[in-house]
């Protein structure tokens, strides 16, 4: 009789569950409950990625079919806060009224472990 520790049917789900728990614990600690700061940011770049449709072929029970996936438009603004670069996704309206070189007031947070800047709000 195989023991619990030597049976792959028990080990793999435990390893996968452990990895998922570690991932979410990391994300919660890194980004949860961060202190926010106000700053003046300079718009350094604007990037628009148009929406598209991807087609994925799927097979189930020996039958194949094609499924369409709609991807939305993305509007990204590259910013510099005190010389440190970051990127924020914005709405189409904010993308339209912001221009390169413009100064904007933002509220941002800094992650604990990865030390990244996260834009919380445009003012």
For each residue, the residues with C-beta under 8 A, 3 or more apart:
1:
2: 6 7
3: 6 7
4: 7 10
5: 10 11
6: 2 3 11
7: 2 3 4 10 11
8: 11 12
9: 12 13
10: 4 5 7 13 14
11: 5 6 7 8 14 15
12: 8 9 15 16
13: 9 10 16 17
14: 10 11 17 18
15: 11 12 18 19
16: 12 13 19 20
17: 13 14 20 21
18: 14 15 21 22
19: 15 16 22 23
20: 16 17 23 24
21: 17 18 24 25
22: 18 19 25 26
23: 19 20 26 27
24: 20 21 27 28
25: 21 22 28 29
26: 22 23 29 30 113
27: 23 24 30 31 32
28: 24 25 31 32
29: 25 26 32 112 113
30: 26 27 111 112 113 114
31: 27 28 34 109 111 112 118
32: 27 28 29
33:
34: 31 109 110 111 112 118
35: 109
36: 107 108 109 120
37: 107 108 109 110
38: 105 106 107 123
39: 81 82 105 106 107 108
40: 81 103 104 105 106
41: 79 80 81 86 103 104 105 106 108 119
42: 79 80 101 102 103
43: 46 77 78 79 98 99 100 101 102 103 104
44: 78 79 80 85 100
45: 77 78 100
46: 43 75 76 77 78 95 98 99 100
47: 74 75 76 77 78
48: 73 74 75 76 95
49: 73 74 76
50: 73
51: 70 71 72 73
52: 71
53: 68 69 70 71
54: 68 69 71
55: 66 67 68 69
56: 66 67 68 69
57: 64 65 66 67
58: 64 65 66 67
59: 62 63 64
60: 63
61:
62: 59
63: 59 60
64: 57 58 59
65: 57 58
66: 55 56 57 58
67: 55 56 57 58
68: 53 54 55 56
69: 53 54 55 56
70: 51 53
71: 51 52 53 54
72: 51
73: 48 49 50 51 92
74: 47 48 49 89
75: 46 47 48 89 90 91 92 94 95
76: 46 47 48 49 87 88 89 90
77: 43 45 46 47 87 88 89 90 94 95 98
78: 43 44 45 46 47 85 86 87
79: 41 42 43 44 85 86 87 88 104 106 119
80: 41 42 44 83 84 85 86
81: 39 40 41 84 86 106 108 117
82: 39
83: 80
84: 80 81 117
85: 44 78 79 80
86: 41 78 79 80 81 108 116 117 118 119
87: 76 77 78 79
88: 76 77 79 106 119 122
89: 74 75 76 77
90: 75 76 77 94 95 98 122
91: 75 94 95
92: 73 75 95 96
93: 96 97
94: 75 77 90 91 97 98 122
95: 46 48 75 77 90 91 92 98
96: 92 93
97: 93 94
98: 43 46 77 90 94 95 102 104
99: 43 46 102
100: 43 44 45 46
101: 42 43
102: 42 43 98 99
103: 40 41 42 43
104: 40 41 43 79 98 122 123
105: 38 39 40 41 122 123
106: 38 39 40 41 79 81 88 119 120 121 122 123
107: 36 37 38 39 119 120 121 123
108: 36 37 39 41 81 86 117 118 119 120
109: 31 34 35 36 37 117 118 120
110: 34 37 115 116 117 118
111: 30 31 34 114 115 116 118
112: 29 30 31 34 115
113: 26 29 30
114: 30 111
115: 110 111 112
116: 86 110 111
117: 81 84 86 108 109 110
118: 31 34 86 108 109 110 111
119: 41 79 86 88 106 107 108 122
120: 36 106 107 108 109
121: 106 107
122: 88 90 94 104 105 106 119
123: 38 104 105 106 107
